[in-house]
Amino acid sequence: VALVQVAGQLPAARITAILPLGSEVGSEEEVQVYGTDLDGPLELRFSHPGITAELSNPEKHRFLVRVSSDVPVGVYDVRFVGALGCSNPRLFAVSSLVESLSSGKNTSLEKASNLEENTVVNGATVARQSIWFKMSAIKGQRLFLRITAAALDSRMNPVMYLRDHDGKRLARATAGGLIDYTAASDADYFVQIHDATYGGGVDYYFRLERTSGPHVDFVFPPMVERSDSAEVTLYGRNLPDGVNSQYKSLDGRELEQITIKISDLVRGDRPGGVLLPSASAAIDGGVFRLFNDGMTSNPFFIGLFDGKLQGLEQGDNDTYSKAQPISAPGLVCGRFFPIGDVDFFRFSIQKGEIYWLNIYSQRLGNKTNPYITTRLVRVDKNGKEIMGESKEFYEMKDNPGGHEFNVSNRDVSWRFQAGHDGYCLVSLRDLFNHAEADLARGYALALIRERPNFRILAHPRTVPLTLRKTKAIQLMVAHLRNGATLPIQMVVLREGGFNGPIEVTAQGLPDGVILHPCVIKAGQKNATALISAIKPTTSFVGDIQFFGTAEIDGIEVKRQGLATVTTHPVGDYDKEPVFSRLTKSCALSVNIEDVEPIQVTAVGNGPFTGLANGNLKIPLKINRTGEYNEAIKFKVYGMSQLQKLPELSISNEQGEATLEIDLAKFKVPAGSYTIQLGSTIKGKYQFPPLNEKKTDKKKDVTFQLISPPIIIEVKPVPKPE
């Protein structure tokens, strides 16, 4: 399914799929890129330097990808670069298995394609049909089949069945995409795959693995101390030296277990092929795999905690009288198991200390809904317990990321100050834990002293979304034309009661490209940073970094921002779910040969100053390039007081204008403000040189323009002498 032209935007490269979406370590594979505005293809850029690509067919956007032998098995970002910039990322898998590409013609049992052991097939579904594969097995042979889609940015919600030669259903894939089946006889077995709604096209892609390697169902504890010596227990199948865990998975198979140091696991970057909610950005952790005898397991996430793991749930703690004592500050991990499980803990607390109680479960990727009740208990000098009032807590609805990066979640966070020595009694349960006894429903419960901190996230935005001209969310890219201004949404995740201002800065910007001053004010959850290509000296493609700097307890603290992306375009965020994730880096592209068609800038550096009871005049310069001859109407954005300020009309012959603001009429109080001018522009877009050759290609466009920021200062009216 081709991506339609982004409404309100000039063309910019965006990719929706790359097929095949993976390659074997030490091999080369020809891939094809799908998307929009892929004119003038130049290169593919991977997040690992050992993966390179050479353009092999410009017309079909095909590249020969080479994976060096030292690239670890994992999942990496890939971006397309062409004349219209550097695209959004897609995920590309590197495996130790032999790779192949499904033809898409195997749409019936009779046309099933062969699926050999220890191979992986890359494919895409066909609308209203199924894709079929065939494999031979002998009696008693154990078959492991894994399908991955959404965790690799696919639109597909896969349904996978194993059938015999008569079409009888033998097994269905688990929620994790696994079929584990032991052959009942020497025979051919068939795999049927389709999307849950029978959607199809290149956006509905998948990877199907048939492997004899290990499979990890889940990890316990799900969060550990940040230490190489930290150990976890892996529960799964075909684990090296695994022993029977005495537990069964939801598909009825017995699970093995092994205990291992996390330093003995293969670690990769997030998201790494693991499907996590956007809210997981608030958690430190990594994506890991188990390696054994040349084979690697599926990826899994482990949270990392800056503190001490005080213990694990003991199991016999389902009443107040049996509450498990935990030293604080610290972390305890448990499971919502069996059905209806309730766990009680008592954390020691000290008078006057400020604490935060945090539970991590849904943010770890679990389909859980934690519910917590607490009581602060005072113990008098005679040892008598005096119970405080009961408090109950549900999900966290705070969402500084907005529609584009929704961080609201079903976990719980609570701040309190201890008025006495004693303990905090906590009971917790999973409101979803009523139908299946699932051992994988893990949680981490932490009681820590207040420690102010913050994280920042950087998310490219479209101009129409910034100006609230649309509810559409696109595949976000950071591409600048010569003279253009680009909005970046900066989101702050505040921790430990920190509420102060944060200054945003950037590193790695090319010459002539600037980040305008940006501060996330005290108490604010986000701000829009603006990057402008004022006078770029050369075209550029590369990674940039954003930083947030704040003062905490008298000490300057600097945090590097995390880069985020939207994985699918959405026509209306009120009607469709928006999926977003972390990405390895924030990539920026600048094309100096592609000039912003309309440029409006304030004459002079500013700030522009006026009295609160007077008029403010701001001289403007307007540059036009190309066939954009209609009159323009500019509206002021950025100040609530000026929402009703009339639009500024500019004829097609004007190169200069003055923005006049009656500060008294609009009751603008004294202070410093930042505004931008925005407008809807119509014209004919002239494409830049394609593959270093000039082109006559043009396109009718209607797009939203935003100016560089303009700073104004309103002075108070002098008091009469």
N, C-alpha and C positions, 0 to 999 in steps of 0.2 A: 504494500500500500504506500503510494508516494505521499510525502509530506507536502501539504499545500503551502503556497507562499504565505509567509507570516504577515498578517494584516498589520498595517501601520509601521512597517519596517522596510528599510532598503535591503536588498539581497545580502545574505551572509551565509556562509557554508554551515550546513547542519547535516549530521548523519543519523540515520535511524537503525542501520544494521550493517554488519560486515560478515560476509560468508566466504569460506567457513570462519567460524568465530574462535578458532583455536589451532594450535600446531604442536607437533611433538618436539621435545627438546632435541637440539642438534639437527633439525631438518629445515626444509624450505617449503613454502606453500603459497600458491597463487590465491589471493583473496579478491573479492569484489566489494566495493563500498556502495551503499545505497543511501539516498537522502535527497536534499534539495540544494540548489545553488552550488553545485560541485564543479563549476566552470574552472578551467585552467588548473587541473590537478597538478600538484607539485610533489607532495610527500605524505607519508604517514609517520606520525611521531608517537613513540611508545614510552611508557613511564619507566621502562627498564632499558638501559643502554645496550644490552645484549640482544635486543630485538630490533632489527632494521628492515627497511622496505625499499624496493626499487620499482619505479613506475614501469609497468609492462604494457598497459593498454589504456591510453588516455581517454579514448572515446567511451569505454565501458568502466572507467575508474577502477582498473585492476592493478594490483601491486604484487610483486614477488616478495614475500615476507621470509626472512631468515632468522632463525632462533639459534643462538650459539649454544654450545654444549654446557656452558656454565650458568645458564639461566635456571633458577630454581623453578620447580613445578609451582604454579600459582596462577593468579588472575591479575591482569595489568590493564591500565588505561591505554587506549589508542585514540588519536585525533587525526582527522584529515586536514591537510593544508592545501589551499588553492588560491586562486586570484581573489576570492571573496573571503579570505581570512582563514583562521584556525577554528575548526568546528568544536562542538561539544564532544565530550569523550564517550566512547563505548568500551565495553569490557572485552578483553581478549584472553583466552585461556591457553596456558602452556601445560602440557601433560607429558607423562612418561609412556603413554599408550600410542599405538598406531592410529593416525587420524584419517578420516575420509569425509566426503561430502555426499549427502543423500541427493539423488536425482530429482526427487519430488514426484516421480512417476509411479512410485510404489504405493498406489492408493487402494489396493485390495489385497486380500490374503494371497490370491493367486499370483500377484505381482510383487510379493514381498522380497526385499533386498536381503542379502546375506549379512549376518552380524556375527563376526568371529570373536573368539575370546580375546580379552585384553586389547580391545579396540574401542575407539570412540567415533561416533557418527555425528556430524554437524548437519542440521537440516532445518527446514521451515515447514509449517503445516499448510495444507491446502484448505481453503474455505469450504465448509460443509462436507469435508471428507476426512478420512483417517490416513495416517502413514503407517505402513506395515514393514516389519523386519522378520527374518527367519533365522533360526539357529538350531544346530543339532546338538543333542546331549545324550549321554548314556545313563542308564538307571543308577540312581544314587548321586549323580553329579549335582553339585550345588551351583545355582545360577544367581549371580548378583547383577542387577540392572539398575542403573542410576540415571535419572533424567533431571536436567537443570535448565531453567528458563528465566524466571523473574529475577533470580540472583545474578543474572548476567545482562540485566536491563531489557529483557524481552517482554513483550506484551502478553505472551502466552501464559495461560493458566493450565498446565498440562494434566491430562488424564491418560494413564498408561495401564494397559491390561496385558497379561500373559494368557495365551490361549493355546489349545491343542490344534491338531490338524483339522478337526471338525468344527473349530470355532468355539468350543466350550471354554468358558472363562475359568482359569486356574488360579489367578491372583490379580490383585489390583495394587498399584503403587501406593505407598504410604504418603502422608502429608509431606514428608521429606523427600519424596520422589524415588523411593527404593522399592524394588521387588526382590525378595529373597525366597527362592523356591528350589526345592530338591526334586530332581526329575524322577518321575514314577516308573519310567520305562525308557528303553532306547527309542528315541523318536525325534521328529522335528517339532520345535516349539515356535510360536509366533507372538510377536510383540505388536500391539496396536496402540497408536498414539494419536490424540487429537486435542484441540483446545476445548476447554470446558464449555464454551459457547460456540464452538465450531468456527471460530475466527481463523483467518489464514492470511498468508502473504509473508514477505520477507521480515516484517516486524515481529512475526510470531515464530521466532527461531528457538532452537533447543540444541542441547548436547545430550546424546545418549551414550552412556558408558556400559560396556560389558567387561567386568573386571574380576580378577581373582585376588585382588588386593584387599587390604583392610577397609572396613567401614565403621565409622564412629557415629553412634546414634546420639549421644550426649556426653557431657563432661560434668563431673562433680569434684570439688565445688565449682560453681560457675564463675566465681571471682576469687582471686588469690592475692597474696602480698606481691608487691613488685620486687621480685627476687628470682634470680636464676635457679635457686635451690628450692623454690616453691614446687609442690607436687600436686598433681591432679589424678583422678581416677577416670579412665576412659571406659565407657560402656559401649559395646558394639559387637561386630561380627568379624570373624576371621582375623582376630587380633593376634599379633606375635606373642607367644607364651601366655595367651589369655586363659583365664580360669573361669569356670561357671560362676556367674554372679548371683544365681538363684532367682533372677528376675526375668520376666518375659517382656518383650516389646508389645506395642499395640497390635502388631500383626501376628502375635502368638509365638514368635520365635524366641528361643532362649538366648539371652545376652551373655557375652563374655565380658571380663573386666581386666584391666591392667592398671597399675599405678606407675606414673612416670614423671620425671622432672620436666617442667616446661622448657628448660634449656635443651632437652633432648628431642623436642619437637621442631618441625620446620615452621618458621614464622614468616608471614607475609603482611603486606599492607592491606588496610581496609579499603573497600568492602571485601575484596578477596574472594568473591564467590559465595559469601554468606549474606542472606537477606536479613537486614536489620532495620528497625524503624528509625526515622530521622532523629528521634529523641535520644538515640544511643550516642549521638555526638557529645553528650554530657558525660560519657563514661570513657575512661581510659581502658585500653585493651588491645588485643591483637587477634589476627586470624591465624590459626595453626593447622598443621596437618601432621599425621603420623606417617613416618617413612619406614618401610621394611622391605628388604631384599629387592630393591629397585622399583618398588611400587609405593605409591602414596595414597593416603586415604582421602576422603572428601574433606573439605575445610570445615572448621568449627571455631567459634568465638570464645575467648576467655577474657573476662574482665580483670583489670589490674587495680589494686587498692593501695593507696599510700598510707599504710598503717599496719596493724597487726591482726592477723586472722586468729581470733580468740578461741574458736572452736567450731564444731559442726553439730547440727541438730542431732540429739541423741535418740529421738523417736518417742520416748516415754515422757512427753511434756505437753500433754493435751488438756490439762486442767491448770487452774491457778495454783493449786497446792503443789503441782509438779513442775512449776515454771523452772526452766533451766537457767542457772546463774551464769552471767557473762560479764567479764571485766570490761569496764569502759575507760577510755575510748577503745573501740575495736569493732571487729566484724565477725558475724556468725553467718554460716550458710546452711540452708536446709532445702527441703522439698515439700511441695504441696502434694503429699502422697500418704495414705491412699485417698479414695474418694471422701470428701467432706473433712479432710484433715484440718485440725486447728493446732497451732503451735504457740506455746507460751514461753517467754523469756523474761528474765529480770536483770537489767543493766544497773550496775552500781553508779550512783551520781553523788556529786559533792555540792554543798551549798554555795550559791553565788555563781557557779559555772553556767555558761550558755552552751547548750547542746543542739545538735541537729540529728534527728532520726531519719534515716533514708532507707528505703527499700528499693532494690533493683531486681526486676524480674521481667516485666514486659519489655523494658529497654534492652535486656539481654537477648531479645529475640523470641521470648516465650509467649505463647498465647494465653496469658494469664491476666487476672484482674484482682490484684491484692486489695484486701480490706483489713484495716488495722484499728484496734482499740488500744488505748493507753490509760494508765493511771500512775500518778506520782505518789509514791508511798514513803511516809516518814516513819522512822523507827525511833521511839523515845528512849530515854535512858534505861527504862526497865525492859526494853526489848519488845514493847508493844507496837504493832504495826497500825498506823493511822492512814487509811486509804483516802486519796484525793479523788476528785470527780473524774468520771470516765469521759474520755474524748474519743471520737471516731473519725477516721480519715478515709477518703476515697481518692480518685485519680487527680493528677495535677493538670489543671486546665490552662495554666499560663502558657502562652504561645508567642514569644517574641519573634519567631521566624515567619509568622504570617502564613498565607496560603502557600507560598513557594517552598518553605521548609518548616513544616508543621512539627513542633517539638512537644505539643501536648501529649500526655501519655497516661497510662493507668497505674503507674507507680505512685508512691507516697513520699512526701518530705514534710517534716514538722520541726519548727524551731521552738525551744522553750528554755527558760532559765530556772534552775533548781533553787527553790526557796529554802531547802533544808538538805541535810545528808539523808541518804536512803537509797531508793532504787526506783527505776522506771520499769513498770510492769507492762509488757507488750504482748498482745495476742494478735495473731495474723492468720488469715485464711485466703483462699482463692475463690472468688465468687463464680468463676467458671468451672470449678472442680466438682461437678455433680454427675457426670455421665461416664467418664473413663478414668481408670486408675493409671495415670501416666507418670512414670518415675522421672521423666525428663522435665517436669514442671519445677525447675529449681528457682531459688531466690537467694539474694544476699541482703542481710539486714545489718546496717551499720549505725552505731551511735558514736558521734565524734564531737569534740569541742569545736566551737565556732571558729572558723578560719577563713576570713574574707578572701575571695579570689574571683576570677572571671575567665571566661573563654570567649573568643570572638569567631564568628563565621563570616565568610565572604561569599556572596551569591550574586552573579551577574543578573541584571534585569533588562527587560525591554523598556524603551522610552514610553510606549503607551501604557504599560502597567504602572510605571513610576508616576505618570500624570493621571492615573485612574481613568483612562480612556477605554479600558477593556477589562474583561474578566478572564481573558485568555492567557494561559501561561505556556510559554514556548520552551523548546530546548535552548537553554541559555548559553550564549557565547559572548566572549569579550573581544570584539573586533572593532577597531577604530579606523575610520577614513581620515584623510588629511584634513584637519580642521574640525573634527567631530568631537562630541562629548558623550561619554558613556557612563550610565549609572551602575553602581555596585551597591547592593544592599548589605550593610554591615549589621550583623545580629550579635547581641551580647547575651551570653548565658551567665547570669550573676550567681555567685555561690557564697555561702557563709555570711550572708547579710551585707555584702558589699553593695554600695549604692552610689559610688562616686563617679565623676566624669572620666571618660576614656578618650585619649587622643589617638586617632587612626593615622598611621603612616604606611608607606609602601616602599619596597626595595625591588630593584631589578627593572625599573621603568627605563625605556630607551631615551636617548637625548631628544628633547623637544616635546616629551609627553610628561604631563604633571598630574599629581593628585592634588586637588584643591583642598584647602584646610577643612578638616572634618573632625568633629568632636561628638561623641555620644554623651549627651549631657547627663548630669546626675539624675538617677531614677529612670532614665530612658532605657528602652529595651532594644532599640535599633536606630539606625540613621542611614541616609543615602549618601554614599561617597561618590564624587564625580571625578572622572579622569578625562582630561582633554589632550588631544593631539594639537598643541598650539603651533609649534614649528618643528615637526619631526624632520630629522636630517636623513633618515634612511628607513626603509621598510624593516619590519621586525616580527619575529615569531619566537616566543620564549615564555618561560615561567616567571611570574612575579609573586612577591610575598607581601601580605598585609600584616601589620602589627598593631596591637593595642597597648598603649602605655598609660598607666594610672598610678596614683599614689595610694598605698595601703599601709596604714600605721606608720606614716612618715617615711616609707621606703618606696622608691620607684620600682614598679613591677612592669615588665614587658612580656607580652604573650604573642606568639605567632598565631595568625588566624588560620582556621581550617577552611579549605575550599569545599564548596558544595555545588551540586548540579541537580537539575530536574531530569528525570529519565524518560518522560513521555510528554508530548504536547497535550494540552487540555484546552478545550474550547470555552468552558465556563467552570471556574473553580467552585461555584456554588452547586453545580450539578454533577461533577465528576471528581473522583479522587485524584489527588496530586501525589506522585511518587518522587521522592528526592533521596539523595545519598551523598555521602562524603566522596571526595575524589582526591587523587594524589596531589594535585597542584592546581593553581589558577593560571591558565594559559592566556596570554595576550597576543593579539596580532595587530600590526599597523601596516597599512598599504599607502605609501605616500603618492603613488600614481593614481589612486582613487580618491578624488577630492570630494568632501562633503558639499552637496549641491548648494545649500543655503547656509551661510554662516552669519550669525548675529552676535556681536560682542560690544561690550561697553567700552567707550573711548576713555582711556585712563585706567589706572590701576585701582582706584577707589581706596578706601570706602567713600561712598557718596553721602554727604552729610546735609541734614536739614533740621529745622526746628519743628517741634511737635505741633505748633500752630501755623505752620507755613506750607509752602510747596517745595517738592523735591524734583529736580530735573536731572535726568540721566541721559547723556548723549550716547547714541548707538551708531554702529557701523554695520552695514549689511552688504555682504558679498554674494553674488550669484554666479554659479558655474553651470553651463549646460542649458538645456531646454526646460527652464522653470520660469515661466513668464506670467503666471497669474499673480494677482494681488495677494498679500499675506496678512493675516490677522494674528497678532501675538497676544497671548494671555499670560498674566503674571501668576507664578506658582511659588509656594514656599511660605506665604504669610496668610494666616486665616483672616486678618483684617482687610485684605485686599481681594477677597473672593469676588466682590461685586465691582471691582475696578473695570471700567470699559476696556475692551480689547484695543490694541494699538494697530491701526491699519497702515500698511506699507504698500504703495503702488509698485508696479513692476519696473518703474524707472528710478525709484529712490535708492540711493546708496547710503543715505544718512537719515536719522530720525531722532526724536527726543521722546523719552518716556517721562511723562509728568504725573506725579502723585500728589494729591491734595491730602497731606498728612492730617490736617485738622478735620476734614470731612469724614475721613475713614477712622478717626479716633485711634491713631497709631501711637501707643505709649512710647516713652523714651526707651532706647535700647539699641542693640545691634541685631541686624537681621540679614539673612541670606535669601535671595530670590533667584528664580530662573525664568526665562521666557520660553514658552512652548507654543507650537503651532502645527497645524496640519498642512502639509505641502503636497501639491500635485505637479507632475511633470513627467519627463521622459528620461529615465536613467540610462546613462552611457556606461557600458561595462569597461573596466580597466583592461590593460593588455592581458591577454590570455597566453600563458606559456611564453612570455616575453615577446609576443607579437600583438601589435595594435589590432583592434577589432571594430567593426561597425555595429556590433550588436547593441541594441537598445531595448528598453522595456518601459511601458507605461506603469507608473508607480504612484501610490498615495502613501505618504509616510508621516510619522510624528517626529518633530524636531525639538530638541531641548538645547538651550544655550549654556555656555559656561556660567557658573554662579556669579551673581553680582551682590556685593556686600554694601549695605546701607546702614548708616547710623543716624538715629533720631535723637536730637538733643532736647533736653527739657527747656521749657520756656523760661527765660531769665526772670527772676523776681524783680518787681519795680523797686527802685531805690527809695 
